[in-house]
C-alpha cells in the first residue's frame, strides 16, 4: 500500500512498509510498531500521554477455545518507547461483562480493581484507567491521543459545533468526563448513536480514532489530526493578532540565557521550600510568543484543559513581574521582590485545595508552582527530577499550543477548578504516586565534579547519578568530555547530566560552568574539587613554572570554583556540600614532593577555613584524602609514576603492589573507593559534619590526622 505522504504537513508520516511487512500476522507487534511511531511525534502526544490498543483472537489457556483478547497500553509507560512488557492483555468478554455489576458513576473507581479479574496474560502490565475506553469500542485497532491541534478544538467554547462542521458529522463528540468506566460507556453510546463515524472528540481532553488494521488506524489518526491542524493554521490571525499581539519584546538569545542563569537559582530556592527541586529552562519561540503577549494576563490564570497537561504543570503557572532586562545583581532585593508572588501562589493553591477537597482526599501536596513564566526571557519548570521538569515544560508548551488554536477559532476554555481537582487528587492517581519508587539519597541534588571526564572524577559522577543526583560533567579536554557524555547518556539517559568545558585556572570557564548548571538544572548543591595534576621533582629540579602550575590548579582552582559555587548556593539558600579531593601528601612528608605536597597542604587548610566561614549558610566543607589511586587516573600519566618510582627505588610496574603493601590494610585504592567516601559525606547520614578529613588510603599511619 502506498500513500502520498506530502499530504501531511502538520504530522509526521513514519510508516515503513518493509518494516510493517516483517511484522505481518502479528497484530500485537504491529500495535507496538504503530504506538512507537505515534509516540515519536510530540505533536501527536507527549511523553507518557495517550494509549493504543488492538483486539486479537487467541487460544484460552484454560479452555483451549479461541477467545477475543485486547492488548492495550498498561498503566504508566510511554508510547514512543513501549514494548510488549508495557501492554496489558485482557479478556474482552470479561471486561465488557463488568457492565452488569457497575453501580454507577459514584462507584466507578471500584471497577479498576475488577480489571485484574479480566487479565488474560498474567505476566502483562497492570491495566490503566483508560482500559474500558478501548474495551467497549468494537474496533480491532484504536488510538487515543492528546494532539495539540485536536485539543485546541476540544477546549474551544464552540468545540462541538466546530467538530461537527469540520468533519461533516464523521467525528463524534463526548462532553468532558473524567477518564474511567463511565467515559467508556459514553464512548460506546456515542458510537451507537452515530454509526459509521471515524473517531470521537473528547471535550477538553483529546481524540479517539480507529481502524480495522494497524495501518488503517494509524492513517486515520494522522488524517484527523492533520485536518484539525490545517483548520487552525487557516484561522491564525483572522480574528486579530495571535494572543492579542505582542506586549513586550524578547531579549536576544544570549541575553535571555544570561538572565535566566542569574535568576534560576533564586527561583529554585523559592520552589524548594518543601523539597529540593530540579529545574529546566526553555525559551522556545512558541513560549516567547505567549509570554510576551497581551493575552498572557488573561489566559495564564485559566490553567490548562487536558488532564495530561495539568497533572504535570499544576493548575496554573506563576507569572513573574520583572522587566526582561531587570538588574538581578542585588540578590536580596530580587528575593524581596519575588517573595510575595510565591506566597500568593502558595495561598492560591491552598485555597484551591481547601475549596475543592473531599472528605477522603489525599493530603495537600507541595503548593509551590511547577511552571514559572518570565516575559521576555522564557519558561522555568521545577520538579522532583530533570525528566519530570523537562516534560512539564513540554506539556505547558502543548497547553500554549492549545490556547493559541482555541483562541484562533473560538474562545479557550479550561476545566472548572473542581473537575481539575478531582483529577489531580483522584484516589487512583494518588495510589499510582504511592507506587512510585521512593526518592534516592541524592534525588533533587545537583553536583559539579571538576575533572569528571575520567578517573576519580568520573567515578564520583557515576556514583552520584546512581544515587539520584544530576551532574555537570566537565573537563579541560573537550574530546575526553564528549566521550564521557556519550557514556553517561548510554548508562543513565540524557536527563542525568549536562556538560561544560572547564579549566579550573580560567575564571570565565568556571563562571560559564555555573551558568550551565543553572540553565540545565536550576543551580548547584554539591561541588567536588577533584581536578588536579602531579609533578614529582627534587628541590633542585623544580621550576617556577612547575610551582605556579601546581598552585594554580590545586589551590587557586579549588578556591575560585568554590567561590563561584557559593554565590549560586547562597542564591538558593538551601545549603550545600563542598568536598575537596586532597591527598595523603597534605599530611605526610616525602622525597621529591615539595611543590605537590605543599599545594595539597594548602588545599587542606583552605578547606578548614572555608568550612568555618560557610557554616552559617548550611554549606558543609569536607575533605577526602586518597592515596595512590592509579587506575584510570590522569595523575599517573606523564612523568609522575616514573618520578614516584624513582623516589622509592622501584620500577613503575611495582608501584601498585608497593603502595598496597605499605598500607595497614594491604589494599589497592580504586576510584570507586573515593566515590563512596564522597557519597558518605553527601548522602544524608553526615549532614551535621563539616571541616572533616576522611582518609581513603588503605591505612597510612603517617597520614593519620593529629
GUVEX-751136 format. One record per residue (C-alpha): residue in three letters; x, y, z. Coordinates in steps of 0.2 Angstrom, whole numbers. Each point is the difference from the previous one (the first is absolute). Layout:
N
REC   residu       u       v       w
REC      ALA       X       Y       Z
...
! end
This chain:
706
REC   residu       u       v       w
REC      UNK       0       0       0
REC      UNK       7      17      -4
REC      UNK      -6      17       5
REC      UNK       4      18      -5
REC      UNK      10       5      15
REC      UNK       1      18      -6
REC      UNK     -18       2       6
REC      UNK       6       1      18
REC      UNK       8      17       5
REC      UNK      -5       0      18
REC      UNK       4     -18       5
REC      UNK      14     -12      -4
REC      UNK      -4     -15     -11
REC      UNK      12     -13       6
REC      UNK      -7     -16      -6
REC      UNK      13     -12      -8
REC      UNK      -9     -13     -11
REC      UNK      15     -11       0
REC      UNK       1       0      19
REC      UNK     -19      -2       2
REC      UNK       1     -15     -13
REC      UNK      13      -9      12
REC      UNK     -13       1      14
REC      UNK     -15      -6     -11
REC      UNK     -11     -12       9
REC      UNK       5       6      17
REC      UNK     -13      13       5
REC      UNK       8       3      17
REC      UNK      17       4      -8
REC      UNK      -9      12     -12
REC      UNK      -8       8      14
REC      UNK      17       3       8
REC      UNK       7       6     -16
REC      UNK     -15      12      -3
REC      UNK       1       6      18
REC      UNK      19       4      -1
REC      UNK      -3      10     -16
REC      UNK     -14      10       8
REC      UNK      10       3      15
REC      UNK      15       6     -10
REC      UNK     -10      16      -6
REC      UNK      -2      12      15
REC      UNK     -14       9     -10
REC      UNK     -10     -16       2
REC      UNK       2      -4      18
REC      UNK      13       5      14
REC      UNK      11     -11      11
REC      UNK     -11     -13       9
REC      UNK     -16       7      -8
REC      UNK     -13     -10     -10
REC      UNK      -3     -18      -2
REC      UNK      -3     -13     -14
REC      UNK      -7     -17      -2
REC      UNK      -4     -15     -11
REC      UNK     -12     -14       2
REC      UNK       5     -18      -6
REC      UNK      -6     -17       1
REC      UNK      10     -12      11
REC      UNK      -1     -17       7
REC      UNK      -6       0      18
REC      UNK      12      -9      11
REC      UNK     -14      -6      11
REC      UNK     -12      -6     -13
REC      UNK      10      -2     -15
REC      UNK     -14      10      -9
REC      UNK       4      15     -11
REC      UNK      -5      16       9
REC      UNK       2      18      -3
REC      UNK      14       9       9
REC      UNK       4      19       1
REC      UNK      18       6       1
REC      UNK       0      17       6
REC      UNK      14      12       7
REC      UNK       1      -4      19
REC      UNK       1      12      14
REC      UNK      15      12      -2
REC      UNK      12      -1     -14
REC      UNK       3      10     -16
REC      UNK      -7      -4     -17
REC      UNK      17       5      -8
REC      UNK      10     -13       9
REC      UNK     -14     -13       5
REC      UNK       4     -19      -2
REC      UNK     -11     -15       2
REC      UNK       4       0      19
REC      UNK      -8      17       1
REC      UNK     -17      -7      -7
REC      UNK     -15      -7      10
REC      UNK      -9     -15      -7
REC      UNK     -18      -3       5
REC      UNK     -15     -11      -5
REC      UNK     -12      11     -10
REC      UNK     -15      -9       6
REC      UNK       4       1      18
REC      UNK       4      18      -1
REC      UNK     -16       4      -9
REC      UNK     -10     -11      13
REC      UNK       5      12      14
REC      UNK     -14      11      -7
REC      UNK     -12     -12       9
REC      UNK       7       4      17
REC      UNK       4      19      -2
REC      UNK      -9      10      13
REC      UNK       1      17      -8
REC      UNK      12      14      -1
REC      UNK       1       3      18
REC      UNK       8     -17       2
REC      UNK      10      -1     -16
REC      UNK      17       0       8
REC      UNK      -4     -17       8
REC      UNK       0      -7     -18
REC      UNK      19       2      -2
REC      UNK       4     -14      12
REC      UNK     -12     -11     -10
REC      UNK      10       2     -15
REC      UNK      13     -12       8
REC      UNK     -14     -14      -2
REC      UNK       0       3     -18
REC      UNK      19      -3      -3
REC      UNK       4     -12     -14
REC      UNK      19       0       1
REC      UNK       5       0      18
REC      UNK      18       6      -4
REC      UNK      -7      16      -9
REC      UNK       0      18       7
REC      UNK     -14       6      13
REC      UNK     -15       7     -10
REC      UNK      -2      19       0
REC      UNK     -15      10       4
REC      UNK      -3       2     -19
REC      UNK      -2     -18      -3
REC      UNK     -20       0      -1
REC      UNK       2      14     -13
REC      UNK       8     -12     -12
REC      UNK      -9     -15       6
REC      UNK     -18       6      -3
REC      UNK       4       5     -18
REC      UNK      -1     -14     -13
REC      UNK      14       5     -11
REC      UNK      16     -11      -2
REC      UNK      12      14       1
REC      UNK      -3      16      10
REC      UNK      11      16       4
REC      UNK      -4      12      14
REC      UNK      12      15      -1
REC      UNK       2      18       6
REC      UNK       5      10     -15
REC      UNK       1      18       2
REC      UNK     -10       4     -16
REC      UNK     -15     -11       6
REC      UNK       0       6      18
REC      UNK       0      18      -6
REC      UNK     -17      -4      -8
REC      UNK      -5     -11      14
REC      UNK       4      14      13
REC      UNK      -9      14     -11
REC      UNK     -16       7       6
REC      UNK      -8      -5     -16
REC      UNK       9     -17      -2
REC      UNK     -14     -11      -3
REC      UNK      -7      11     -14
REC      UNK      17       2      -7
REC      UNK       3     -19       0
REC      UNK     -17      -3      -8
REC      UNK       3      13     -14
REC      UNK      18      -5      -3
REC      UNK      -3     -18      -2
REC      UNK     -17       0      -7
REC      UNK      -7     -11      14
REC      UNK      14     -14      -2
REC      UNK       8       4      17
REC      UNK     -11      -2      15
REC      UNK       0      11      16
REC      UNK       0      -5      18
REC      UNK      -1      14      13
REC      UNK      14       1      13
REC      UNK       0     -15      12
REC      UNK      14      -6      11
REC      UNK       8     -15      -7
REC      UNK      -7     -17       7
REC      UNK     -14     -12      -2
REC      UNK     -14      12      -3
REC      UNK      10       9     -14
REC      UNK       2     -17      -8
REC      UNK     -19      -3       0
REC      UNK      -2      18      -7
REC      UNK      12      -4     -15
REC      UNK     -10     -15      -4
REC      UNK     -17       9       1
REC      UNK       7      14     -12
REC      UNK       5     -14     -12
REC      UNK     -17      -8       1
REC      UNK      -8      17      -3
REC      UNK      11       4     -15
REC      UNK       4     -16      -9
REC      UNK      14       1     -13
REC      UNK      10      14       8
REC      UNK      19       0      -1
REC      UNK       4       7      17
REC      UNK      -6       9      15
REC      UNK       5      16       8
REC      UNK       1       1      19
REC      UNK      -5      17       6
REC      UNK      15       9       8
REC      UNK      10     -16      -1
REC      UNK       5      -8     -16
REC      UNK      -4     -12     -15
REC      UNK      -5     -18      -3
REC      UNK       3      -7     -17
REC      UNK       0     -18      -7
REC      UNK       1     -12     -14
REC      UNK      -1     -18      -5
REC      UNK      19      -2      -2
REC      UNK      14       8       8
REC      UNK       4      10     -15
REC      UNK     -18       6      -3
REC      UNK       0       6      18
REC      UNK      16       9      -2
REC      UNK      -5       8     -16
REC      UNK     -17       5       7
REC      UNK       8       8      15
REC      UNK      12      10     -10
REC      UNK     -13       6     -12
REC      UNK     -12       6      14
REC      UNK      14       9       9
REC      UNK       7       7     -17
REC      UNK     -18       7      -4
REC      UNK      -1       8      18
REC      UNK      17       8      -2
REC      UNK      -4       7     -18
REC      UNK     -16       8       7
REC      UNK      10       8      14
REC      UNK      14       6     -12
REC      UNK     -13       8     -12
REC      UNK      -8      10      15
REC      UNK      16       7       8
REC      UNK      -1      18      -1
REC      UNK     -18       1      -7
REC      UNK      -8       7      16
REC      UNK      15      11       4
REC      UNK      18      -2       5
REC      UNK       5     -17       8
REC      UNK      -2       2      19
REC      UNK      -6      18      -2
REC      UNK      17       5      -7
REC      UNK      17       2       8
REC      UNK       0      11      16
REC      UNK      19      -1       3
REC      UNK      16      -4     -10
REC      UNK      11     -15       4
REC      UNK      18       3       4
REC      UNK      12      -8     -13
REC      UNK       4     -18       3
REC      UNK      17       3       9
REC      UNK      -8      13      11
REC      UNK     -15     -12       4
REC      UNK      12     -14       5
REC      UNK      11      11      11
REC      UNK     -15       7       9
REC      UNK      -8     -17       2
REC      UNK      16      -7       8
REC      UNK       1      15      12
REC      UNK     -18      -3       6
REC      UNK      -2     -19      -1
REC      UNK       9      -3      17
REC      UNK     -11      13       9
REC      UNK     -16      -8      -7
REC      UNK       6     -17       4
REC      UNK       3       6      18
REC      UNK     -18       6       1
REC      UNK      -8     -16      -8
REC      UNK      11     -11      11
REC      UNK      -8       6      16
REC      UNK      -7     -17       4
REC      UNK      11     -12     -11
REC      UNK      16       3     -10
REC      UNK      -6       2     -18
REC      UNK       9      -2     -17
REC      UNK      -3      14     -13
REC      UNK      -1       1     -19
REC      UNK       0      16     -11
REC      UNK      -7       2     -18
REC      UNK      -1      16     -10
REC      UNK      -9      -9     -15
REC      UNK      -8      12     -12
REC      UNK     -17      -7       4
REC      UNK       3       4      18
REC      UNK       6      18      -3
REC      UNK     -15       3     -12
REC      UNK     -12      -3      15
REC      UNK      10       7      14
REC      UNK       3      16      -9
REC      UNK     -18       3      -5
REC      UNK     -14      11       5
REC      UNK     -11     -15       4
REC      UNK      12      -8      12
REC      UNK      -8       8      15
REC      UNK     -17      -6      -5
REC      UNK       4     -18      -5
REC      UNK      14      -5      12
REC      UNK     -11      -1      15
REC      UNK     -13     -10      -9
REC      UNK      12     -15       1
REC      UNK       0     -15     -12
REC      UNK     -14     -11      -6
REC      UNK       7     -17      -4
REC      UNK       2     -11      15
REC      UNK      17      -6      -6
REC      UNK       6      19       0
REC      UNK      -5       6      17
REC      UNK       5     -16       9
REC      UNK      18       5      -5
REC      UNK      -1      19       0
REC      UNK     -12       3      15
REC      UNK     -16      10      -2
REC      UNK       8      16      -6
REC      UNK      17       8      -2
REC      UNK       8      14      10
REC      UNK       4      15     -11
REC      UNK      14      11       6
REC      UNK      -1      19       0
REC      UNK      18       4      -4
REC      UNK       6      10     -15
REC      UNK       9     -11     -13
REC      UNK      16      10       3
REC      UNK      -3       1      19
REC      UNK      16       3      10
REC      UNK       2     -16       9
REC      UNK      17       4       9
REC      UNK      -8       4      16
REC      UNK      -6     -17       5
REC      UNK      -8       5      17
REC      UNK     -10      13      -9
REC      UNK      -6     -12     -13
REC      UNK      -5     -12      13
REC      UNK     -10      13       9
REC      UNK      -8       4     -16
REC      UNK      -5     -18      -4
REC      UNK      -5      -6      17
REC      UNK     -17       7       0
REC      UNK      -4      -8     -17
REC      UNK       5     -17       7
REC      UNK     -10       2      16
REC      UNK     -15       5     -11
REC      UNK       2     -15     -11
REC      UNK       1     -12      15
REC      UNK     -15       9       8
REC      UNK     -10      -2     -17
REC      UNK       5     -19      -1
REC      UNK      -5      -3      18
REC      UNK     -17       9      -2
REC      UNK      -3     -10     -16
REC      UNK       4     -16      10
REC      UNK     -11       5      15
REC      UNK     -15       6     -11
REC      UNK       0     -16     -11
REC      UNK       6     -14      12
REC      UNK     -11     -15       5
REC      UNK      -1      -8      17
REC      UNK      12     -14      -7
REC      UNK      11      10     -10
REC      UNK      19      -3       2
REC      UNK      10      13       9
REC      UNK       4      16      -9
REC      UNK      16      -1     -10
REC      UNK      14      12      -2
REC      UNK      -8      17      -3
REC      UNK      14       8     -10
REC      UNK      -2       3     -19
REC      UNK       7     -12     -12
REC      UNK       0      12     -15
REC      UNK       7      18       2
REC      UNK      -2      12     -15
REC      UNK      13      14      -2
REC      UNK      -7      12     -14
REC      UNK      14       4     -12
REC      UNK      11     -14       6
REC      UNK      -8     -17       1
REC      UNK      -8     -14      10
REC      UNK       7      -8      15
REC      UNK      -7     -17       7
REC      UNK       5      -8      16
REC      UNK      -4     -18       6
REC      UNK       7     -15       9
REC      UNK      13      -4     -14
REC      UNK       6       6     -17
REC      UNK     -11     -11     -11
REC      UNK     -16       5      10
REC      UNK       5      19      -1
REC      UNK       4      -1     -19
REC      UNK     -16     -10      -4
REC      UNK     -10      13      10
REC      UNK       7      14     -11
REC      UNK      -4     -10     -15
REC      UNK     -18      -3       6
REC      UNK      -2      19       4
REC      UNK       6       3     -18
REC      UNK     -14     -12      -6
REC      UNK     -12      10      11
REC      UNK       6      16      -8
REC      UNK      -3      -8     -17
REC      UNK     -18      -4       5
REC      UNK      -4      17       6
REC      UNK       7       8     -16
REC      UNK     -11     -12     -11
REC      UNK     -16       2      11
REC      UNK       2      19       0
REC      UNK       2       0     -19
REC      UNK     -16      -9      -4
REC      UNK     -11       4      16
REC      UNK       4       3      18
REC      UNK      11     -10      11
REC      UNK      -8      -9      15
REC      UNK       9      -9      14
REC      UNK      -7     -13      11
REC      UNK     -10       6      15
REC      UNK      11       0      16
REC      UNK     -10     -14       8
REC      UNK       2     -11     -15
REC      UNK      18       3       0
REC      UNK       2      -3      18
REC      UNK     -10     -17      -2
REC      UNK      14      -5     -12
REC      UNK      15       7       9
REC      UNK      -5      -8      17
REC      UNK      -9     -15      -7
REC      UNK       2     -15      12
REC      UNK       6     -10     -15
REC      UNK      13      13      -5
REC      UNK       6       0      18
REC      UNK       1     -19       1
REC      UNK      11       1     -16
REC      UNK      11      13       8
REC      UNK       2     -10      16
REC      UNK       6     -15     -11
REC      UNK      14      10      -7
REC      UNK      18      -4       6
REC      UNK       5      10      15
REC      UNK      12      14      -3
REC      UNK      19      -5       1
REC      UNK      12       8      12
REC      UNK       6      13     -13
REC      UNK     -17       3      -9
REC      UNK      -2      19      -3
REC      UNK      18       4       2
REC      UNK      11       8     -13
REC      UNK      19      -5       0
REC      UNK      15       8      -9
REC      UNK      15     -11       1
REC      UNK      16       9      -8
REC      UNK       9     -11     -11
REC      UNK     -14     -13      -2
REC      UNK       4      -7     -17
REC      UNK      11     -13       7
REC      UNK       8      -8      14
REC      UNK      -6       4      18
REC      UNK     -11      14      -6
REC      UNK     -10     -11     -12
REC      UNK      -1     -13      14
REC      UNK      -8      13      11
REC      UNK     -12       6     -13
REC      UNK      -6     -18      -3
REC      UNK      -2      -3      18
REC      UNK     -10      16       2
REC      UNK     -11      -3     -15
REC      UNK      -3     -18       6
REC      UNK      -6       7      17
REC      UNK     -12      12      -9
REC      UNK      10      16      -3
REC      UNK       2       9     -17
REC      UNK      18       5      -4
REC      UNK       9      13     -10
REC      UNK      14      -9      -9
REC      UNK      15      11      -4
REC      UNK      18      -2      -5
REC      UNK      13      12      -9
REC      UNK       1     -14     -14
REC      UNK     -15       2     -11
REC      UNK       2     -17      -8
REC      UNK       2      -9      16
REC      UNK     -16       9       6
REC      UNK     -10      -5     -15
REC      UNK       5     -18       3
REC      UNK      -6       1      18
REC      UNK     -16       8      -5
REC      UNK      -4     -14     -13
REC      UNK       4     -13      14
REC      UNK     -12       9      12
REC      UNK     -13       1     -13
REC      UNK       0     -18      -3
REC      UNK       1      -5      18
REC      UNK     -12      12       8
REC      UNK      -9      10     -14
REC      UNK       1      18      -6
REC      UNK      -9       8      15
REC      UNK      14      -6      12
REC      UNK      14      12      -5
REC      UNK       5      16      -8
REC      UNK      17       4      -6
REC      UNK      12      15       1
REC      UNK      18       2      -7
REC      UNK       9       6      15
REC      UNK      18       4       5
REC      UNK       0       4      19
REC      UNK      14      14      -3
REC      UNK     -12      10     -11
REC      UNK     -13      10       8
REC      UNK     -11       3     -15
REC      UNK      -1     -19      -2
REC      UNK      -5      -3      18
REC      UNK     -13      13      -1
REC      UNK      -7      -7     -16
REC      UNK      -1     -18       8
REC      UNK     -10       8      14
REC      UNK     -12       8     -13
REC      UNK      -1     -17      -8
REC      UNK      -5      -8      16
REC      UNK     -13      14       3
REC      UNK      -8      -2     -17
REC      UNK       0     -19      -1
REC      UNK      -5      -3      18
REC      UNK      -4      16       9
REC      UNK      16       2      10
REC      UNK      13     -11      10
REC      UNK       0      -9      17
REC      UNK      16     -10       0
REC      UNK      17       5      -6
REC      UNK      14     -13       0
REC      UNK      17       8      -3
REC      UNK       9     -14      -8
REC      UNK       9       7     -15
REC      UNK      19      -2       2
REC      UNK      17      -4      -6
REC      UNK      16      -6       8
REC      UNK      18       4      -3
REC      UNK      14     -10      10
REC      UNK      17       9      -1
REC      UNK      14       3      12
REC      UNK       2      17       7
REC      UNK      14       3     -12
REC      UNK     -10      -5     -15
REC      UNK     -16      10       4
REC      UNK      -3      15     -11
REC      UNK     -11      15       3
REC      UNK     -11      -6     -14
REC      UNK      -3     -16       9
REC      UNK      -3       9      17
REC      UNK     -13      12      -8
REC      UNK      -9     -14      -9
REC      UNK      -2     -10      15
REC      UNK      -7      14      11
REC      UNK     -10       7     -14
REC      UNK     -10     -16      -3
REC      UNK       0      -7      17
REC      UNK      -2      15      12
REC      UNK      -6      14     -11
REC      UNK     -11     -11     -10
REC      UNK      -8      -7      16
REC      UNK      -3      17       7
REC      UNK      -7       8     -15
REC      UNK     -12     -15      -5
REC      UNK      -6       1      18
REC      UNK      -2      19       0
REC      UNK     -11      -1     -16
REC      UNK     -10     -15       7
REC      UNK      -3       9      16
REC      UNK      -8      15      -9
REC      UNK     -12     -12      -8
REC      UNK      -3     -10      16
REC      UNK      -4      16      10
REC      UNK     -13       5     -13
REC      UNK      -9     -16       3
REC      UNK       2       1      19
REC      UNK      -2     -19       1
REC      UNK      18      -4       7
REC      UNK      12     -11     -10
REC      UNK      15     -11       1
REC      UNK      18       4      -6
REC      UNK      12     -15       0
REC      UNK      18       3      -4
REC      UNK      10     -15      -6
REC      UNK      17       3       8
REC      UNK      13     -13       4
REC      UNK       9     -10      13
REC      UNK      15      12      -6
REC      UNK      -9      14       9
REC      UNK       6      -8      17
REC      UNK      14     -11      -5
REC      UNK      18       6      -4
REC      UNK       9      -9     -14
REC      UNK      14       2     -12
REC      UNK      -1       9     -17
REC      UNK     -17       8       5
REC      UNK       2      18       6
REC      UNK     -11       8     -13
REC      UNK     -14     -13       0
REC      UNK       0      -4      18
REC      UNK       0      18       6
REC      UNK     -14       4     -13
REC      UNK     -10     -14       8
REC      UNK       3       6      17
REC      UNK      -7      17      -6
REC      UNK     -15      -8      -7
REC      UNK      -3      -9      17
REC      UNK       1      16      11
REC      UNK     -10      10     -13
REC      UNK     -14     -13       2
REC      UNK       0       3      19
REC      UNK       0      19      -2
REC      UNK     -15      -2     -12
REC      UNK      -9     -11      11
REC      UNK       1      13      14
REC      UNK      -6      14     -11
REC      UNK     -14     -10      -9
REC      UNK      -8      -9      15
REC      UNK     -13      14       3
REC      UNK      -7      -3     -18
REC      UNK      -2     -19       4
REC      UNK      14      -3     -13
REC      UNK      11     -14       6
REC      UNK      18      -1      -5
REC      UNK       9     -17       2
REC      UNK      16      -9      -7
REC      UNK       3     -17      -7
REC      UNK      19      -5       1
REC      UNK       4     -14     -13
REC      UNK      16      -8      -3
REC      UNK       7      -9     -15
REC      UNK     -15      -1     -10
REC      UNK       8      -6     -16
REC      UNK     -14      -7     -10
REC      UNK      -6      11     -14
REC      UNK       7      15       8
REC      UNK       8      15     -10
REC      UNK      12       3      15
REC      UNK       9     -16      -5
REC      UNK       2       6     -18
REC      UNK      16       9      -5
REC      UNK      15      -1      11
REC      UNK      -8      -2      17
REC      UNK       0     -19       1
REC      UNK      18       0      -5
REC      UNK       4      14      12
REC      UNK      -8      -9      15
REC      UNK       8     -17      -5
REC      UNK      17       9      -1
REC      UNK      -2       7      17
REC      UNK      -4     -17       8
REC      UNK      13      -9     -10
REC      UNK     -12     -12      -9
REC      UNK      -7      -2     -18
REC      UNK     -16       8      -6
REC      UNK      -8     -18      -1
REC      UNK       4      -3      18
REC      UNK      -9      16       6
REC      UNK     -18      -7       3
REC      UNK       7     -15      11
REC      UNK      12      12       8
REC      UNK     -14      12       5
REC      UNK     -11     -14       6
REC      UNK      13      -8      11
REC      UNK       4      16       9
REC      UNK     -18       2       6
REC      UNK      -7      -8      16
REC      UNK     -14      -9     -10
REC      UNK      11      -5     -14
REC      UNK     -13       6     -13
REC      UNK       1       8     -17
REC      UNK     -10      16      -1
REC      UNK     -12       2     -14
REC      UNK     -10      15      -7
REC      UNK     -17      -7       6
REC      UNK       8       0      18
REC      UNK       2      18      -1
REC      UNK     -18       2      -7
REC      UNK      -7     -10      14
REC      UNK       8      12      13
REC      UNK      -7      15      -9
REC      UNK     -17      -8       1
REC      UNK       2      -3      18
REC      UNK       2      19       3
REC      UNK     -15       5     -12
REC      UNK     -12     -15       3
REC      UNK      -9       7      15
REC      UNK       8     -10      15
REC      UNK      14      13       2
REC      UNK     -11      16      -2
REC      UNK       6       8      16
REC      UNK      19      -3      -4
REC      UNK      11      13      -7
REC      UNK      19       4       0
REC      UNK       3     -19       0
REC      UNK      14     -10      -8
REC      UNK      -4     -18      -6
REC      UNK      15     -10      -5
REC      UNK      -2     -13     -14
REC      UNK      17      -7      -1
REC      UNK       0     -17       7
REC      UNK       7       6      16
REC      UNK      16      10      -1
REC      UNK       5       3      18
REC      UNK      10      16      -4
REC      UNK     -16       7      -8
REC      UNK     -10      -1      16
REC      UNK      -8      17       4
REC      UNK       8       6      17
! end
